[in-house]
């Protein structure tokens, strides 16, 4: 199984050690393939530079974020973004969908499923639903 995790899931995985997102990332190292793109990794890194998140996550240093991005690259398959997608009104969401298409992902996991309502090219799931799905395997 190949999955794309939206940047909001990747951020959450670093923020909450006991959260669903972290469990999904951990399992990606051994049970399925995590599909990434340079765009997703940049968005994840940029999120930790935003003042609001820096205040909330003051315990996460810039070095820890850099290490985390490196860890993701090591366990994931970084897809080259080739597809032009227009399924969403948000250009950034289209780039995430493109990562799923170009990485031949089975699922895109996001906390913002409402942003992907018109997507037909990949199955969109929230982390909770994805957790239930992989328990069935």
N, C-alpha and C positions, 0 to 999 in steps of 0.2 A: 504494500500500500504506500502510495506517495501522497504527502500532504504539504500544503503551504500554510504557514501560520502568519496571520496578519501582524503588522508591527505592534498593534495593541496587545496581542497575545504574547509576543516576544518580550515586550516591556513588562507585562504582568508576571511573566515567568521569572524575571530577575528580581522583581519587587517582592514577591511572596513565595518564600521557600516551600510553604505547605499548600500552595494553591493548585488548582486544576491545570493552569498553564504550565507550571513547572513540571508537573507530572507528565504532561504531554511531551514536553521537550526532553525530559529524561528518557522516556520510552522511545523517542525518535532515534536515539543512539543505537538501539538494539533490535527494535521490533518493526520499524517501518522507516521509510526514507523521508527526511525533512527536505523539502524543496525550498530553496531560498533564491533571492536575486540581490544584486548589488543595491538596487533601490530599496528593498525591504530592510537590508542591513543598515543602510544610511538613515532611513526613517527611524529605525530603532535607536540608533546612536544619537540622532538629533533630539529625540524625545527626552533623553536624559540631560540635555543641555537647556531645556526650557525651565525658566525660573520656578514655575509652579511645581514641576516634578522634582526639581533639585531640592526645593524646601521639603517636600513630602518624603523624598528618598535621600536625605542628607548622608545616610550611612553608606550609600553606594558611590564610591569614588570614581573619578574619570578612568583610573587605571582598571578598576573592576569592570567598567563598561567595555573598555577595550579588550580585556581578557574574555569577557562574555561573547563579544562579537567574533573573536578568534575561535572560541569553542564552538560557536554555531557553524562557522565556516568548516571546521574540522569534522563535525558530525553530519553536516548537510551537503546537499547537492546544489551548487549554485548554478541556476539556469541562466543562460544568456537570453536576454530579453530581445526577441525578434518580432513578436506579433504586435500588431496595432489593434487595440481593442476599444470599442465604443459602447459597451453594454451598460456602462454607468455614466451618470452626468458628471461624476467627479474624476478628473484626469488621473489623480493618484490611485483611486480605486481601480481604474482601468489598467494601470501598470501592475497592480497586484494580481488582477485576473490574468494579465499577460504572463506573469511568472508562472501561474498555475498551468496555463496552456502550454507554454514553452517547456516547462518542466514535467509535462505529462502527469500532473497531479490528479489524484482521485477526489481530493477534498481540499477546500479552502476553509480554514478555521478562523473565525473572527468573533469578537464581542459585538461587532456592529453589523449583524446580519441584515438589518434594515437598509444598509447602504448597498446591498447586493441583491435586492429583490428581483430585478429583471435579468439576472445572470442565468444563462442556460448552458454555458460552456463548461461549468464545473459545479460540483455539489458544494453548497455553502452550509456550514454547520457552526453553531456556537460551541465553545469548549465543553460544556456539560453534555450536550447531545453527542459530540464526538467521543467523549469518555465512555458513554453508554455503548456506542457502536463498537469501540475497540474491546470492550469487555466481552462482547459477543464472539470475538474471534478466538 
